[in-house]
Amino acid sequence: MTHSALPARTGTATSAGVSIHYSIEGAAGAPVLVMSNSLGTTLQMWDPQMPALLRHFRVLRYDTRGHGRSSVPAQPFGMAELGADVLAVMEHAGVGRAHFCGLSMGGMTGMWLARHHADRFGRFVLANTAALIGPASVWDNRIATVQRDGMAAIVPGVLERWFTPSYRASHAQAMEPVRDMLLGCDPVGYTANCAAVRDADLRAMLPQIDAKVLVIAGEQDAATTPAQGREVAQAVPEAEYLSLDAAHLSNWELPQAFADAAVRFLGAA
């Protein structure tokens, strides 16, 4: 089927008083794919996938609350609010139904949506994620560090976890946009999202998910391990599991392999 191209359009949805910035682009009439970013990044984390995805989908990306051009909430929030933000963005963009792809925290948001709003979605790609990311003490320490010393204090350690040693050695320049996203993240927004991930335990809802799911894990991911990815895939009734030779930000480290896996799975709908 041939679709007519539409220019990229940005907008701002409101979700319980929080402003959520989004961008939608792609061909009119193509199936819509919602992309949800990881903790500490913006919708730009999906830039490496966009050329491949736009050949098949109309792509709706957004900045998770507390990130990028979205506002920083005054009150604590959890996965229910993060999921509601996605629905608000879809409504504002005029999207009734979509596929979903989220990485890390974005994957947790996807789990919540798959459990509570599966009727609004087709298939889900949940990448480099887990139903429980802990322990809580790690998040407490990270929150305290950022509150005391700012984002710059944690960026080197985050990049070490997000990329394999070989990638860091050979792709220093390619990592710069990721470094910039982390350094540009609002510390208050970042720590609020850290608390949301810390407090989320989605394990009990996984067997109740009535949707087709692809779990993508990074074979060298120490943040959300392959074992944790397999646990999600085994608990969701209609889930597939795939591992890539990458660390935590697998979509950035292996952009073509990630896009190929997503297109293959979502295109089978």
N, C-alpha and C positions, 0 to 999 in steps of 0.2 A: 504494500500500500504506500502511496506517495502522500506525504504531508507537506503543507505549506509552512515555510519557516516564519517564525514570529520573532521580533526583536526582544532582547533581554529586557525584563521589567523588574524594577525593585518596588518594594512596598513595606509598610509597617503595620502589622496587626497588633491588636490589643488583647491581652489575656489576663483577666483579673487585675487590670491596672498596670500591667507590665507591657512595655513596648517591645515587640519582636520584629527585628529586621529580616527581610527575606529577599531572595532574587529568584525569578522564574524565567527560564529560557528554553527554547527548543521549538520543535515543529508543532503546529496546531493539529490536533487530532491524534497525536502520539500519546501512548500511555504515560502517565505522570509518575515520576520517581521522586520521593522525598528523601533528602540526604540530611543526616543529623551528625553534627561534629563531635569530636572528643573534647574532654576537659582541657581548657587552656588554649583552644584554637578557635577559628572562625569558619564561616562557610567556605573560605578560601582553601581549607584543607583538602577539599575535593577537586581542586583545580587539575591535578594530574589525570583524573578520570573523565573530565568533561568532554574532550573531543570524542572519545569512544562512546560515552553514554548518550551524547546528543544525537548520535546516528540512530538511536533506537527509542529514546525517551524525551519527554518534556521534563526537565529537571527543576525541581523546587528545592532550593537550599535556604537555610536560615541560620542566623546566629543564635545559639542557645542563650537564654536569659543570663545576664551577667557577663556576656562575651561580646566582642566586636561592637556593632552598632545597636545592639539590643540594650535595654535599660537594666540597671542593677536593682533588684527588688529590695525593699526596706525590711521585709519579713522573711524568716526562714521558709524553705520550700522543700518538696520532695519529688519523687517520681510522678505522682499524680499531677502536680503542677507542670512538670516538664512535658508530660504527655498532653495535657490540655493546651499547652502552647502550640504543639504541632497541629492540633485540630483547629485552633484559632487561625493559624497561618493558612491552612488549607481553605478555610471558609473565606478569609479575606482575599485569597488568590483565585477564588472561584473553582476550587478543585473538590469534586465530590468524593472521588475514590482514587487511590494511588498505591503503588508499591512503596516499600520503605527500605532504606539502607542506613544503618547507624554503626558507628565504631566506638568502642569503649563505653563511655557514659551514654553516647548516642545509641549504642546497642541495648543498654539497660532501658532507655526510653522506649525503644522498639519492643522489648519484652512486655512492658506495661501496656503499650498500645495493642499488641497482639492478643493480650489477655482480655482487655476491657473494651476494645473497639475494633475487633477483627473485621466487622462488617464494612468498615471504611477503607479497608486495605486489601490488596491482592496478596503478594508474597513479601516476605521479610528476609533481608540479609543482615545478620547480626555478626559483626566483625570484632575480633580482639576484645572480647567482652566476657562477663561472667554475671551470674545471678547474685553473687555476693563478692564484693571486692574489698578485702580487708588485709590485716586486722585494723580495727578502729584506731589503735594507737598510732599507726602509720599516718592516718589522716589527721589525727590530732596534732602530731608533730609537724606535719606539713603546714597545717593551718597556722600554728604558732610561729613557724619560721617566716611565712609570708607576711603575717601581721606585724612581725618585728622588723624584718629586713627587706620586704618587698619581693617582687617576682624574680628579680635577677639572682636572688640567693638560691633558687631551686632549679633554674634553667639548665645548668650543666648536667645535673643528675637526671633530670627528666629526659634530656636528649640521649643520654647514655642508655636509658631504659627503652626509649622509643625506637632506636636504630641499632642494627647489628654493628659489631666492631669493624667489619669489612666495609660496610656502607659508610660509616663515619670517616674511615680513612680515605675513601676514594670519592666521596660526594659531599665534601665540606660546603661547597657553594650551593648545592641543591638543598642543603638543610637550612640555609639562611632564612627563607620565608617562614619556616616553622619556628625558628628561634625568634623571629620578629613577632609572630603571633603570640608566643608565650610572653615575651617581654612587654607587649602591648596590652596584655590582659589586665583588666581592672582587678586589683588585689581583693577588693571586697566581693566582687562578683565571683572571682576564682574560689575564694575560701567558702563562700556560700554553696557553690556547687560541690566542693570537696565534702562538705557536711551532708549534702543530699546523697552523694554516692556512699559515704560512710554509713549512713543510716538505712540504706536500702538493702533489703533481703528479699529477693524475688523468687527464691527457690520453690516455694509452695505453689506458686501460680504456673510454673512451667508445664506441668502435666495437663493443665486446663486450657492451654493455648490451642485454639482451633484455627490454625493457619499453617501454610507451608513455609518452612524456615530453612535457610542456609546459614550454618554457623561457619565462619572463617576464622581460623586461628593462625597465629604466627609461631612457627616451630621454635624460634628463639625469643619468644615473648615471655619475659619474667614478670610483667605486670598483671596480665591475665593469661595464664599458662594454657598450653594445649590441653592439659588435663581438665582444666575448668571449662574450656570450650566443648570438650567431649561430654562433660557432665550436662551442659545445656542441651546439646544435641540428643543425648540419650533420654533426657527427661521430657522433651517436647515430642508429642506423638508423631508429627509429620515433619521431621527435621533431617537434614543432611549435614554432613561434616566434611570440611575441607581444610587442609593446612597448607600454608605457604612458607617458604624459607625466608622468613623475615622476623623482625621483632614486633614491637607494639603498633607502630604506625605502618601497618603492612600496605595500606593503599598508597602511601607516599614512597615507600622503599621499592615496591614492585607494582607500579601503576598499571602496566598492561595486564599482568597476570590477575590482578584484583579485578580490573574492569571486565576481563574475559569471563571470569568466574561469575560475576554479578549478572552480566548480560546473558550468559548461558542459562543460569537458573531462572532469572526473571522472565526471559524470553520464552520459557517453556510453559508459562501460565496460559 
